[in-house]
């Protein structure tokens, strides 16, 4: 009986580790019910400096999340991304997206058909965002969205 109890406790701990434990470090509107919000992971890509025309300074430590109202949103980013031997730096990069309620989003800078933008992955609030994007994450890939004002602002170092 005691061994079964330990086994059940072990399974509960294991399952809880699979649930997203991302810390929400910035909440735009604390009065908004969580059911009407979306979360953004700025994991190692820079910080959000504008939200729907409002100046903000949303910098996270890589694994924290920013919680915003769901819906059509214009974000302005200061990007600072390093992938392999390439560094992407750009200030005032604008990006518009219709964020869905109770979804958390991961962004990676990408280029498609000579346009720079974000590849976007989406996860439910109860899902864990993987630390690495691999083939197993293809089911969570949503789409590529180009930046609105690229104009060669993104510098490759």
C-alpha positions as CSV (number, residue, x, y, z in Angstrom):
1,X,0.0,0.0,0.0
2,X,2.8,2.4,0.9
3,X,4.6,1.7,-2.4
4,X,1.4,2.5,-4.3
5,X,1.1,5.8,-2.5
6,X,4.7,6.7,-3.4
7,X,4.1,5.7,-7.0
8,X,1.0,7.9,-7.2
9,X,2.9,10.8,-5.7
10,X,5.7,10.3,-8.2
11,X,3.2,10.3,-11.1
12,X,1.6,13.5,-9.8
13,X,5.0,15.2,-9.6
14,X,5.9,13.9,-13.0
15,X,2.7,15.2,-14.6
16,X,2.9,18.6,-12.9
17,X,6.4,19.0,-14.4
18,X,4.8,18.7,-17.9
19,X,2.5,21.6,-17.2
20,X,3.7,25.1,-18.1
21,X,5.3,26.7,-15.1
22,X,6.2,29.9,-16.9
23,X,6.2,32.8,-14.6
24,X,4.1,35.8,-15.8
25,X,6.3,38.8,-15.1
26,X,4.3,41.5,-16.8
27,X,0.5,41.8,-16.7
28,X,-0.9,44.6,-18.8
29,X,-4.4,44.7,-17.2
30,X,-4.8,42.9,-13.9
31,X,-8.5,43.6,-13.9
32,X,-9.1,41.5,-17.0
33,X,-10.3,37.9,-16.4
34,X,-7.6,35.3,-17.3
35,X,-10.0,33.8,-19.8
36,X,-9.7,36.9,-22.0
37,X,-5.9,37.1,-22.0
38,X,-3.0,35.8,-24.0
39,X,0.6,35.3,-23.0
40,X,3.8,36.1,-24.9
41,X,7.2,34.5,-24.5
42,X,9.9,36.9,-25.4
43,X,12.4,34.2,-24.8
44,X,15.8,35.5,-25.8
45,X,14.6,37.8,-28.7
46,X,14.5,41.2,-27.0
47,X,11.8,43.2,-25.4
48,X,8.5,44.8,-26.2
49,X,8.7,48.6,-26.2
50,X,5.2,49.4,-27.6
51,X,1.7,48.0,-27.1
52,X,-1.1,49.3,-29.3
53,X,0.7,52.7,-29.6
54,X,1.5,52.9,-25.8
55,X,5.1,53.0,-24.8
56,X,6.0,50.1,-22.5
57,X,9.2,48.4,-21.4
58,X,8.5,44.7,-21.2
59,X,11.7,42.9,-20.8
60,X,11.7,39.4,-19.4
61,X,14.4,37.0,-18.2
62,X,13.9,34.6,-21.1
63,X,11.4,32.2,-19.6
64,X,8.9,34.7,-18.1
65,X,5.7,35.6,-19.9
66,X,3.9,38.8,-20.7
67,X,0.1,38.7,-20.2
68,X,-2.0,40.9,-22.5
69,X,-5.6,41.2,-23.5
70,X,-6.4,38.7,-26.3
71,X,-7.3,40.2,-29.7
72,X,-5.8,42.2,-32.5
73,X,-2.6,43.7,-31.2
74,X,0.2,45.9,-32.5
75,X,3.5,45.3,-30.8
76,X,6.8,47.2,-31.2
77,X,9.9,45.3,-30.5
78,X,13.6,46.0,-29.8
79,X,15.1,42.8,-31.1
80,X,18.4,41.3,-30.0
81,X,18.6,37.7,-31.2
82,X,21.6,35.4,-31.6
83,X,21.2,32.2,-33.5
84,X,24.3,30.1,-34.3
85,X,26.8,32.7,-35.6
86,X,24.3,35.3,-36.7
87,X,23.0,38.2,-34.6
88,X,19.8,40.1,-35.4
89,X,19.4,43.5,-34.0
90,X,16.6,46.0,-34.7
91,X,14.8,48.7,-32.8
92,X,11.2,49.8,-33.3
93,X,10.2,46.6,-35.3
94,X,6.4,46.5,-35.6
95,X,4.4,43.4,-35.6
96,X,0.6,42.9,-35.6
97,X,-1.2,39.7,-34.7
98,X,-4.6,38.6,-33.5
99,X,-3.9,36.8,-30.2
100,X,-6.4,34.1,-29.1
101,X,-7.7,33.9,-25.6
102,X,-5.9,31.4,-23.2
103,X,-3.1,30.9,-25.6
104,X,0.6,31.4,-25.0
105,X,2.9,32.3,-27.9
106,X,6.5,31.7,-28.7
107,X,8.3,33.8,-31.4
108,X,11.4,33.1,-33.5
109,X,12.8,35.6,-36.0
110,X,12.7,34.2,-39.5
111,X,12.9,35.1,-43.1
112,X,10.4,33.8,-45.8
113,X,10.3,34.9,-49.4
114,X,12.8,37.7,-48.6
115,X,10.5,39.1,-45.8
116,X,11.6,39.2,-42.2
117,X,9.2,38.4,-39.5
118,X,8.2,35.9,-36.7
119,X,7.5,32.2,-36.9
120,X,4.8,31.7,-34.3
121,X,4.1,28.7,-32.1
122,X,0.9,28.6,-29.9
123,X,0.2,26.6,-26.8
124,X,-2.7,26.4,-24.4
125,X,-2.2,27.8,-21.0
126,X,-1.9,24.3,-19.5
127,X,0.8,23.2,-22.0
128,X,4.5,23.5,-21.5
129,X,6.4,25.5,-24.0
130,X,9.5,23.4,-24.9
131,X,12.9,24.8,-24.3
132,X,14.0,23.9,-27.8
133,X,11.9,24.0,-30.9
134,X,12.2,20.6,-32.6
135,X,10.2,18.4,-34.9
136,X,7.9,17.6,-32.0
137,X,6.8,21.2,-31.9
138,X,5.5,21.2,-35.5
139,X,1.9,20.5,-34.3
140,X,2.1,23.8,-32.4
141,X,3.5,25.9,-35.3
142,X,0.9,28.5,-36.3
143,X,2.3,30.6,-39.1
144,X,4.9,33.1,-40.3
145,X,3.9,36.8,-40.0
146,X,6.2,39.4,-41.5
147,X,7.2,42.6,-39.7
148,X,5.2,45.7,-40.8
149,X,8.2,48.1,-41.0
150,X,11.2,46.0,-41.7
151,X,12.8,48.6,-44.1
152,X,16.2,47.0,-43.5
153,X,16.2,47.9,-39.9
154,X,17.3,44.4,-38.9
155,X,21.0,44.2,-38.9
156,X,22.9,41.0,-39.3
157,X,26.2,40.9,-37.3
